[in-house]
Amino acid sequence: MDYPGDNRLAAAVVAHRGRVLLVRRSETERFLPRVWGVPCGKLEPGESPRDGVLRELKEETGLLGQVLRKVGESSFLSTYHGHEVKNWQDNFLVRPLTFDVALPLPDQEHRWLAPADLGTVEIDDYNRDIVRQAFSR
């Protein structure tokens, strides 16, 4: 599907031993600074969501992963330079193939949390729902 003028994204719910990897965004991020969430990012032109989610996982965490399955789709509105943008996102359950997390910015953090412990960090409802999608099957 192509949505001209809109963003296509892919999110990785990285799960290992009943826990999910969450990353706290940098305070310099324009969108949801310092909020915890799953690794996610925009797809490159012509890139498939399955390829994009693994590229974003590597860029944002340094991890290599294997897509186990697509767990759902979601969408949300954001504002960019005063214009409303529709974001279309494919969400994937990913098995990590490596475990040494390397975050790109020094003020970021990561944690492996059980889904029941998501309330211990500042996570938005949108990311909480993405994790629920992955663990509900």
N, C-alpha and C positions, 0 to 999 in steps of 0.2 A: 504494500500500500504506500502511496506517495501523498504527502500532505504539504503542498506548496506553502512556504512561509512558516511552517511549523517545525518543531524539533522532534527528531526521532532519537530515543534513548534506549539503553539496555542496562538492567540492574542485575548484579550478582548476589544472590543469597548464598554465601559461602558457608557450608555446614560441615562440621566435623565432630563426631562423638556427641551428638545432641546439642551442640552449641553453634552459634552463628557469629560470624565476624562482623563487628561494627567498627566504623571509623568516624572519628570526630572531625568535622570539617574545620579548616583554618579560619581564624578570625578575619582574614583578608578576603574570604569568599564573598561575592555579591549576593549569592542565594543561600539562605540559611546558614550564616556563619556560626561556627562552634556547635552546631547541631550534629547529633550522632545519626548515622544511617548506614545502609549497605553501599558497597562500591557501585557507582553508577556514572554513566556519562553519555555524551552525544555520539551518535554513529557518524562515521566519515561517509562522504558521498559514495554510494554504490556498495557500502559495506553491509553484510548481513548482520542481523541482531546477534546471532550465535558467535560470529567472529568478533563483533564489536564488544560484546560483554567480556570476552577473554582478553582483548586488547586493553580495555578499560581497567580490568582487574590487575593486569600487569603494571599499567601506568600508575594506578592509584595505590597499590599495595606492594608491588614487586613480586606478587605470587603468580604462579602458573596454576591453571585449573582445568577441569574437564566438565563440560556442561552435561548434567545428568538429564534434565528435562526443562521444558518451559513450564512455569508454574502459573502464569497469568499475564494479563495485560492491565495497564492502568494509564490514566491520563490526569493531567493537572494543568492549571493556568498559571503563568508567571508573567511578570512585567519586565520588558527589556527596553531601555531608553524611552519609557513612557508608552510603549505599545504592548498590548496584551498578546501573549504567545501561547499557543496550545502545544503541550508536550505529550507525545505518545510514547509509551514505554513498554518494552517487553521485559518480563521478569523471569530469571532463570535460577534454578537450583544448581549450584556448582560445587563439585568436590575439589578440595585443594590438592594439588600435586606437590607443592612445596609449602613450607611453613614459616620461613623467615620473612616477616612483614617488614617492609622498608617504605615508610611514608615519605612523600616528597617534601613536606614542609615541617620545620621543627616544632611548630605549635599544634600539630595534629597528634592524636592518640588512637590506639586501637584496643579493642577488648573482644574476647570470645565469651559470649553470654548465652545461657540457656534462654529459650523464648520466654519463660516465666519471669526472668530477671530483667527484661527490657525496661521496666520502670525504674531501674537504678541509674539510668543515664537520661539525658535530655534528648529523647527521640521524638520526632513528630509522628502524628497519627498515620501519615502516608507511608513512612518507612515501616512502622509497626504492622500495617496491613500487608505490606509486601512480604515480611517475614512470616506472617500468619498464612499467606497463600502457600508458601513453600513448605511449611510444617503441617499443613492441614491434610495432606494426602498421604 
